[in-house]
Amino acid sequence: DPIAQREKGRLLLDQARRGGSVGKARGYLLELTRNDPHNAETWLRLGIAHDLAGDDAGAIAAWRRAEYLAPKSAAASSNLAVAYAQAGRPNAAKAAATRALERDPGNQPAKAVLEQLTKDGT
């Protein structure tokens, strides 16, 4: 049952955020993306799991896929903006934050990224 599988992925990710096994969550979510490669929510969660594991490149790749699959959602764009800013990629961060704010003008993480980039003069 795909719905039950996605729910299990959400629960594993929630556990990982609270100190549970990040590897278990990543592995399960990666398998879900293989089984259902067009599910943006699963890609978004996989990006979070990669981020928790310190895999910046994996997180960015997963969030880019989520953004592609759900072009009206601000979540992946917002996560990308933060990740790019942390990676020292101000132009990519600004572009992602702008996309997030076009989709959700109240998106706080995207606003914070743009404010920080402006403060830094980039």
C-alpha positions in Angstrom: 0.0 0.0 0.0 1.8 3.2 -1.2 0.0 5.4 1.3 1.1 3.2 4.2 4.6 3.2 2.9 4.8 7.0 2.7 3.4 7.2 6.2 6.1 4.8 7.4 8.7 7.1 5.7 7.3 10.1 7.4 7.4 8.4 10.8 11.0 7.2 10.3 12.0 10.7 9.4 10.3 12.1 12.5 12.1 9.6 14.6 15.4 10.5 12.9 14.8 14.2 13.8 14.4 13.2 17.4 17.7 11.2 17.5 16.6 8.0 15.9 18.3 6.3 13.0 19.0 8.7 10.2 20.4 5.9 8.1 17.2 3.8 8.4 15.1 6.8 7.4 17.4 7.6 4.4 17.4 4.0 3.2 13.7 3.6 3.5 12.9 7.0 1.8 15.5 6.2 -1.0 13.7 2.9 -1.7 10.4 4.8 -1.8 11.8 7.2 -4.4 12.8 4.2 -6.5 9.4 2.7 -6.2 7.5 6.0 -6.8 9.9 8.4 -8.5 7.2 11.0 -9.2 6.2 11.6 -5.6 7.5 15.1 -4.7 6.7 14.7 -1.0 8.9 11.6 -0.7 11.8 13.4 -2.5 11.3 16.4 -0.1 11.6 14.0 2.9 14.6 12.3 1.4 16.3 15.7 1.1 15.6 16.3 4.8 17.0 12.9 5.7 20.1 13.6 3.6 20.4 17.0 5.3 20.2 15.3 8.8 23.0 13.0 7.7 25.2 15.9 6.6 24.9 14.9 3.0 24.5 18.4 1.5 24.9 17.2 -2.2 22.3 14.5 -1.6 19.9 16.9 0.0 20.2 19.5 -2.8 19.7 16.8 -5.4 16.6 15.5 -3.7 15.1 18.9 -3.2 15.8 19.8 -6.8 13.9 16.8 -7.9 11.0 17.6 -5.5 10.9 21.2 -6.8 10.7 19.9 -10.4 7.9 17.5 -9.5 5.9 20.1 -7.5 6.5 23.4 -9.2 3.8 25.2 -7.2 5.1 24.2 -3.8 7.5 26.5 -1.9 8.9 23.8 0.4 11.6 22.4 -1.8 12.6 25.9 -3.1 12.8 27.1 0.5 15.0 24.2 1.6 17.2 24.7 -1.5 17.6 28.4 -0.6 18.9 27.6 2.9 21.1 24.8 1.6 22.7 26.9 -1.1 23.3 29.8 1.3 25.0 27.4 3.7 27.1 26.0 0.9 28.3 29.5 0.0 26.3 29.6 -3.3 24.6 33.0 -2.9 23.3 33.3 -6.5 21.7 29.9 -6.3 20.3 30.7 -2.8 18.8 34.0 -4.0 17.2 32.3 -7.0 15.7 29.5 -4.9 14.5 31.9 -2.3 12.9 34.1 -5.0 11.1 31.0 -6.4 9.9 30.1 -2.9 8.5 33.5 -2.2 6.8 33.6 -5.6 4.9 30.5 -4.5 4.4 31.5 -0.9 5.1 35.2 -0.1 5.1 34.5 3.6 7.8 31.8 3.5 10.0 32.7 6.5 13.1 30.6 5.6 13.3 32.1 2.1 12.8 35.6 3.6 15.6 35.0 6.1 18.0 33.8 3.3 17.3 36.9 1.2 17.7 39.2 4.3 21.1 37.5 5.1 22.3 37.8 1.5 21.4 41.5 1.5 23.1 42.0 4.8 26.2 40.2 3.4 26.1 42.4 0.3 25.5 39.5 -2.1 
